[in-house]
Amino acid sequence: MSKNIAQFLSEELGSGYARMGVNAYLGSNLQRSVQFTIDDRYCALCEQDVIELIAVLKLRLDGAHGYCATDTK
């Protein structure tokens, strides 16, 4: 069983727009897993990977050194 919990439309990157869906589903060992769907492609993350992704995105949004597009390292 799964449930769509969010939908996003990509920013324009020169090759058109893509839609991304975020689905909650019950993964192996009853983990709270997340599936990302971009157009017709899928990426499924286990609960621990979702936690790590959140941490990385937070560092990016906070402008932490090493997580900025213009950082040299």
Backbone as a ProteinNet text record, in pm:
[ID]
protein_1_A
[PRIMARY]
MSKNIAQFLSEELGSGYARMGVNAYLGSNLQRSVQFTIDDRYCALCEQDVIELIAVLKLRLDGAHGYCATDTK
[TERTIARY]
84.6	0	88.6	48.3	123.2	26.2	78.7	-4.6	79.5	26.4	93.5	83.2	198.9	197.2	240	293.6	332.1	356.3	338.2	366.6	443.8	543.7	624.6	642.3	651.4	683.1	823.7	908.8	1048.4	1061.7	1168.7	1206.7	1253	1246.3	1291.9	1443.2	1492.4	1635.9	1681.6	1601.8	1640.9	1589.4	1545.5	1496.1	1349.3	1279.9	1139.3	1120.3	998.9	962	933.8	961.7	926.4	842.6	761.5	683.9	747.8	749.7	800.8	692.8	664.3	571	647.8	594.2	652.3	545.1	580.3	485.7	538.1	451.7	483.2	446.8	535.2	501	571.9	524.2	581.2	689	815	927.4	956.1	1069.9	1108.9	1125.5	1102.5	1109.1	1016.7	908.7	805.5	860.5	962.3	1020.3	928.7	934.3	859.4	941.6	923.9	1003	933.9	1010.3	958.6	1000.9	908.4	937	920.9	1021.7	1015.3	988.6	894.5	862.8	885.6	976.5	1000.9	963.3	856.6	794.8	767.6	832.9	805.7	917.6	1004.1	1117.1	1098.4	1148	1127.2	1258.8	1256.3	1366.7	1304.6	1337.2	1281.9	1391.7	1363.4	1459.3	1403.9	1490.4	1450.6	1448.2	1396.6	1380.3	1512.4	1621.3	1750.5	1800.1	1779.5	1818.8	1738.6	1610.6	1527.1	1581	1619.3	1676.4	1804.3	1891.3	2016.4	1987.9	1890	1853.9	1805.3	1723.1	1674.7	1791.8	1888.5	2004.6	2086.3	2107.3	2184.7	2110.6	1981.7	1904.1	1902.4	1897.2	1902	2035.8	2145.5	2276.6	2280.8	2224	2220.3	2141.9	2025.3	1940.7	1997.4	2074.4	2139.2	2266.2	2309.7	2430.5	2558.5	2555.5	2673.5	2788.7	2910.8	3029.2	3033.8	3061.5	3066.3	2934.2	2829.1	2696.8	2640.6	2726.7	2684.2	2731.5	2656.1	2689.3	2823.7	2864	2989.8	3107.5	3088.3	3199.6	3304.8	3430.8	3537.4	3566	3526.8	3547.6	3422.8
-117.9	0	123.6	223.5	348.2	465.1	584.6	704.5	819.3	889.5	1007.8	1117.3	1172.7	1275.5	1412.6	1421.4	1551.8	1541.7	1653.9	1666.4	1795.4	1791.1	1909.2	1919.8	2042.6	2068.2	2124.8	2067.1	2108.4	2251.5	2314.8	2441.8	2413.1	2512.3	2496.4	2482.1	2375.1	2350.8	2338.8	2385.3	2382.6	2263.6	2159.9	2042	2015.1	2117.7	2101.2	2078.5	2055.3	2037.6	1891.8	1850.2	1716.2	1731.9	1635.9	1632.2	1529.4	1561.3	1466.3	1439.7	1314.6	1273.1	1211.3	1228.4	1168	1077.7	950.7	852.1	788.9	778.4	705.5	559.3	469.4	327.6	252.2	134.5	50.4	-36.4	-9.3	-82.1	-210.4	-270.3	-393.8	-367.8	-468.3	-458.8	-349.8	-323.8	-226.4	-85.3	-50.6	83.6	185.2	309.1	419.1	470.6	408.2	437.6	541.9	598.4	700.5	665.4	679.5	659.4	793.2	829.9	949.6	902.8	966	934.3	1059.5	1051.3	1163.3	1113.8	1174.1	1125.7	976.6	890.2	746.2	669	737.4	671.1	677.5	576.1	563.1	555.3	607.9	592.5	570.7	459.2	426.2	434.1	502.5	517.2	456.1	382.8	329.2	443.2	415.8	518.4	587.4	513.2	572.9	664.9	624.8	710.3	839.5	832.2	952.2	1047.5	994.1	1076.5	1144.6	1070.4	1128.2	1233.5	1208	1305.7	1435.5	1426.3	1545.8	1625.3	1557.1	1624.9	1696.5	1631.1	1691.4	1812.4	1799.5	1912	2030	2001.4	2109.4	2182.6	2107.9	2171.2	2258.3	2208.5	2285.6	2415.2	2406.8	2524.9	2623.1	2572.9	2660.2	2723.9	2683.8	2739.7	2692.1	2572.4	2518	2500.4	2524.7	2508.2	2365.4	2354.9	2225.2	2183.6	2260.5	2226.6	2336.3	2431.5	2539	2511.6	2555.1	2529.3	2588.9	2695.4	2763	2725.3	2633.2	2588.6	2518.1	2540.2	2474.6	2334.9	2301.9	2167.4	2116.9
0	0	0	-75	-78.7	-87.1	-61.6	-66.9	-119.8	-220	-271.8	-167	-126.8	-22.1	-71.7	-195.2	-249.4	-399.3	-468.3	-610.9	-632.6	-720.9	-751	-901.8	-952.3	-1092	-1095.8	-1179.1	-1187.4	-1236.4	-1192	-1252.7	-1394.2	-1481.4	-1619.7	-1621.1	-1681.6	-1690.3	-1834	-1927.2	-2067.1	-2144.6	-2077.1	-2148.7	-2115.1	-2077.6	-2042.5	-1894.3	-1859.8	-1720.2	-1690	-1570.4	-1523.8	-1397.8	-1372.5	-1248.1	-1155.3	-1025.7	-928.4	-824.3	-804.5	-701.2	-585.5	-466.2	-346.6	-286.2	-271.2	-220	-92.5	5.1	127.8	104.7	146.5	138.4	249.5	276.1	380.1	317.9	352.5	296.1	371.6	339.3	406.7	556.2	634.2	780.6	834.7	763	803.4	819.8	740.5	746.7	679.2	728.1	666.4	548.6	434.8	315.7	228.8	135.4	44.6	-97.6	-190.2	-332.2	-402.9	-482.2	-565.1	-707.5	-774.5	-913.4	-995.7	-1091.7	-1182.7	-1321.5	-1374.6	-1497.1	-1481.2	-1554.2	-1544	-1476.3	-1401.8	-1336.1	-1185.3	-1116.1	-972.6	-896.1	-774.8	-680.9	-543.6	-481.7	-351.1	-246	-136.8	-28	99.6	169.8	299.5	401.2	516.6	620.1	654.3	669	702.5	590.9	466.7	354.1	351.3	385.3	391.8	498.6	613	720.8	673	604	550.9	444.1	357.6	254.9	317.8	419.8	490	546.2	606.1	664.4	557.3	442.8	334.3	276.8	257	203.4	300.1	429	528.1	521.5	509.8	495.5	370.6	261.8	136.4	155.1	213.6	231	332.5	427.2	525.9	471	350.9	291.1	357.1	413.7	481.1	382.4	429.7	345.3	291	162.7	97.9	36.4	59.3	7.4	-82.4	-121.5	-209.6	-351.7	-449	-589	-628.7	-562.4	-600.8	-510.9	-416.9	-332.9	-417.7	-385.4	-460.8	-410.7	-290.7	-234.8	-168.6
[MASK]
+++++++++++++++++++++++++++++++++++++++++++++++++++++++++++++++++++++++++

